[in-house]
Amino acid sequence: GKGEEDKNGSLVFSFQRHLPMFISHLNQYAFQRRGTEQGHVALQLLQVLGKRRVTYQFQHGHNGGGHGHGTKEVVSLKKQVLSFDTVEKIMEYVTLIRRRQWLSTNPDSVDGLPSLHLNLISNGRPLFECYVNGDGGEVSDEDKNKDGDVSFERCISEMVDFLHSPLYDTLLPAVRQLTNSTTLEISDVFIRNYGVMDAGIVEIELNEQNGAVDDSSNANEMPSSSPPPRSAQTRYGLSPHYDITAFATCVMALDNTASTGKNGLYTIRKSSEMGVSNHAALREFFPLEMGDGVVH
């Protein structure tokens, strides 16, 4: 029944909340008893815990899973920020981007590996001026390259156009209300590819208007009509990090890879007793269906 589900959920949450301290003690125990049967058992238990895939529980999340009004400590699920039609259209462009190998290979600021991302908006400004105004428009000859395909410049511009209403009319007002900020503005928007060129996310970074400007390596200094360096490389993940240049970030899924809460974007809670640990057992995965976003 529901009562049992709530009880079990509370037990799981309580265990997860105290897990950082348990992991720390278990590591110390395994080290102190290394070479013994007890130490081996402790290592096996750490292995079992590390293989778990724990789903993030928004109703028990940071500040009530998104009810952090008036504070910067917010983790909130936003359902269907992007409609199915919008995602479908964006993915058509993403397919072209992959085929043309237009994803950036610049070193990522988090791990120094090729970022495999593509900026759409940097420092609050579209990479290129939009070509269309929501009516789709016609592709002129000057907007095509010599092979007859849509140009890099137009590809970026049309994606920005399709994303404008969901981002500025829906997401931005919601995040302003969530963070109790009237000066919040969209700073950076980029698409990042994970896996064998078959999955992606849209990441939105927001800054307060009078705050610091995002100067991470993911931001282009000057727009260019030339595509970024070509790449056939693959990225399967991104190390845990803080988005230190953004007041808030929204990550949106472009497929259903994370819908079960066992894959994709995850968070690691900060323990008041033990601080922050990167142990795999502490990861909690956000359940995101296609078009969903999580604001943090």
C-alpha positions in Angstrom: 0.0 0.0 0.0 0.9 3.7 -0.1 1.8 3.7 3.6 4.4 1.0 3.0 5.8 2.8 0.0 6.2 6.0 2.0 7.8 4.1 4.9 10.2 2.3 2.6 11.0 5.5 0.8 11.8 7.2 4.1 14.1 4.3 5.1 15.9 4.4 1.8 16.3 8.2 2.1 17.5 7.9 5.7 20.1 5.3 4.6 21.3 7.5 1.7 21.5 10.5 3.9 23.9 8.8 6.3 25.7 6.9 3.6 28.7 9.3 3.4 29.6 8.7 7.0 29.2 4.9 6.6 31.3 4.9 3.4 34.1 6.8 5.2 34.1 4.5 8.2 34.0 1.4 5.9 37.0 2.7 4.0 38.9 3.2 7.2 37.9 -0.2 8.4 39.0 -1.9 5.2 42.4 -0.1 5.4 43.0 -0.9 9.0 42.2 -4.6 8.5 43.8 -4.9 5.1 45.0 -8.4 4.4 42.4 -10.0 6.7 39.1 -11.6 6.0 37.3 -8.7 7.7 39.1 -6.2 5.5 38.2 -8.2 2.4 34.5 -8.3 3.4 34.6 -4.5 3.8 36.0 -4.1 0.3 33.3 -6.4 -1.1 30.6 -4.3 0.6 32.1 -1.2 -0.8 32.0 -2.8 -4.3 28.3 -3.8 -3.8 27.4 -0.3 -2.7 29.3 1.3 -5.6 27.4 -0.8 -8.2 24.0 0.5 -7.0 22.0 2.9 -9.2 20.0 5.0 -6.8 17.2 7.3 -8.2 17.1 10.8 -6.9 13.9 11.3 -4.9 12.7 14.8 -5.6 10.1 14.8 -2.8 12.9 14.2 -0.3 15.5 16.3 -2.2 17.5 19.3 -1.3 15.1 21.8 0.3 12.0 19.6 -0.4 13.0 18.7 -3.9 12.6 22.2 -5.4 10.6 24.0 -2.7 13.7 26.2 -2.0 12.0 29.5 -2.7 14.2 32.4 -1.7 17.4 30.4 -1.4 20.1 29.3 -3.7 19.9 25.8 -2.5 17.5 24.4 -5.1 17.1 21.2 -7.0 13.9 21.1 -8.9 12.3 19.0 -11.6 10.7 20.8 -14.5 8.5 18.5 -16.5 8.3 18.9 -20.3 10.2 22.2 -20.6 10.7 21.1 -24.2 7.7 19.6 -26.0 8.0 16.4 -28.1 7.8 18.4 -31.3 10.5 20.8 -30.2 12.8 17.9 -29.2 12.1 16.1 -32.4 13.0 19.3 -34.4 16.2 19.9 -32.4 17.3 16.3 -32.8 17.0 16.7 -36.6 19.6 19.4 -36.3 21.7 17.4 -33.8 21.8 14.5 -36.3 23.2 16.9 -38.9 25.7 18.3 -36.4 27.0 14.8 -35.6 27.2 13.8 -39.3 29.1 17.0 -40.1 31.3 16.6 -36.9 30.6 20.1 -35.8 30.9 19.4 -32.1 33.7 21.3 -30.4 36.9 19.5 -29.4 38.2 22.3 -27.2 39.3 21.0 -23.8 36.5 21.0 -21.3 36.9 23.1 -18.1 36.0 20.1 -15.9 38.3 17.3 -17.1 40.4 18.7 -19.9 39.0 16.2 -22.4 37.3 17.2 -25.7 34.1 18.9 -24.7 31.9 17.6 -27.6 29.5 20.4 -27.1 28.1 23.1 -29.3 27.3 26.6 -28.1 23.9 28.2 -29.1 24.0 31.2 -26.8 27.1 32.8 -25.1 27.1 35.5 -22.5 23.4 36.1 -23.2 23.7 36.5 -26.9 22.9 34.0 -29.7 26.0 32.8 -31.5 24.4 34.1 -34.7 21.4 36.3 -35.4 18.2 34.2 -35.9 17.2 33.7 -39.5 13.6 32.8 -38.8 10.8 34.0 -36.5 9.0 30.8 -35.7 7.5 30.3 -39.2 10.3 28.0 -40.4 11.1 30.2 -43.4 12.7 29.1 -46.6 16.4 28.2 -46.9 17.9 30.5 -49.4 20.9 29.5 -51.6 23.2 31.8 -49.6 22.4 29.8 -46.4 23.5 26.5 -48.0 27.0 25.3 -48.3 28.6 24.1 -51.5 27.2 20.6 -50.9 23.6 21.9 -50.7 23.3 21.2 -47.0 22.1 23.8 -44.5 25.1 25.9 -43.3 26.5 25.8 -39.8 25.4 29.3 -39.2 21.8 28.7 -40.2 21.7 25.4 -38.2 22.7 27.2 -35.0 20.3 30.1 -35.7 17.3 27.9 -36.3 17.9 25.9 -33.1 18.0 29.1 -31.1 14.8 30.2 -32.8 13.0 26.9 -31.9 14.2 27.0 -28.3 13.4 30.7 -27.7 9.9 30.3 -26.4 10.5 27.3 -24.1 13.6 29.0 -22.6 12.5 32.6 -22.3 8.7 32.3 -22.0 8.5 29.2 -19.8 11.8 28.2 -18.2 13.2 31.6 -17.3 10.1 32.9 -15.4 9.9 29.6 -13.5 13.5 29.7 -12.4 13.2 33.4 -11.4 10.3 32.4 -9.2 12.1 29.4 -7.9 15.2 31.4 -6.9 13.3 34.5 -5.9 15.3 36.6 -8.3 14.0 39.2 -10.7 17.4 39.9 -12.3 18.1 36.4 -13.5 19.0 36.1 -17.2 20.0 33.3 -19.5 23.7 33.4 -19.9 24.8 30.3 -21.9 23.0 27.6 -23.8 24.8 24.6 -25.3 24.2 21.1 -26.4 26.5 18.3 -25.3 26.8 14.8 -26.7 27.3 11.6 -24.7 27.8 8.1 -25.9 28.5 7.0 -29.5 27.0 10.1 -31.0 23.5 9.0 -30.2 22.4 11.0 -27.1 22.5 14.6 -26.0 21.4 17.1 -23.5 20.7 20.8 -23.5 22.4 22.7 -20.7 21.2 26.2 -19.7 23.3 28.4 -17.4 21.7 31.5 -15.8 23.3 34.4 -14.1 21.9 37.4 -12.2 22.1 40.5 -14.4 24.4 42.2 -12.0 26.5 39.1 -11.3 29.6 37.6 -12.8 29.7 36.8 -16.5 30.3 33.2 -17.4 33.9 32.9 -18.5 34.2 29.1 -18.6 36.0 27.3 -21.5 32.6 26.3 -22.8 31.9 29.9 -23.9 33.1 31.2 -27.2 34.8 34.6 -27.1 33.7 35.7 -30.6 31.0 34.2 -32.9 32.3 32.7 -36.1 30.6 31.4 -39.1 33.1 28.6 -39.3 32.2 25.3 -37.5 34.3 24.2 -34.6 37.1 21.6 -35.1 35.9 18.3 -36.5 35.9 15.3 -34.3 35.1 11.6 -34.3 35.8 11.3 -30.6 33.4 10.0 -27.9 32.5 11.2 -24.4 30.7 8.8 -22.0 30.5 11.0 -19.0 31.6 14.1 -17.1 33.3 14.2 -13.7 31.4 15.6 -10.7 31.8 19.4 -10.5 30.3 22.6 -9.4 29.0 25.1 -12.0 30.9 27.9 -10.2 30.3 30.5 -12.9 26.5 30.1 -13.0 23.9 31.3 -10.4 21.7 28.4 -11.6 21.8 25.7 -14.3 19.1 23.7 -16.0 19.9 20.4 -17.8 17.3 19.1 -20.2 17.2 15.6 -21.7 16.8 15.1 -25.4 16.1 11.4 -25.1 14.8 8.9 -22.6 18.1 7.5 -21.5 17.6 8.9 -18.0 13.9 8.1 -17.6 14.4 5.2 -15.2 16.6 7.2 -12.9 19.5 4.7 -13.4 21.6 6.6 -16.0 22.5 10.1 -17.0 22.8 13.2 -14.8 23.4 12.5 -11.1 24.1 14.5 -7.9 26.2 13.8 -4.8 24.9 15.2 -1.6 27.2 17.2 0.6 27.4 15.7 4.1 27.5 18.1 7.0 29.7 15.5 8.9 32.0 14.2 6.1 31.9 17.0 3.4 31.9 15.8 -0.2 33.1 12.4 -1.5 33.1 11.2 -5.1 32.4 7.6 -4.1 30.2 5.9 -6.7 27.8 4.7 -4.0 26.8 8.3 -3.2 25.5 9.1 -6.7 21.8 9.7 -7.1 20.5 9.8 -10.7 17.8 12.2 -11.8 14.8 10.5 -13.5 14.4 12.7 -16.6 12.1 11.8 -19.5 12.7 13.4 -22.9 12.1 17.2 -22.6 12.3 17.2 -18.8 14.8 19.5 -17.1 16.4 19.7 -13.6 17.3 23.1 -12.2 20.0 23.3 -9.7 
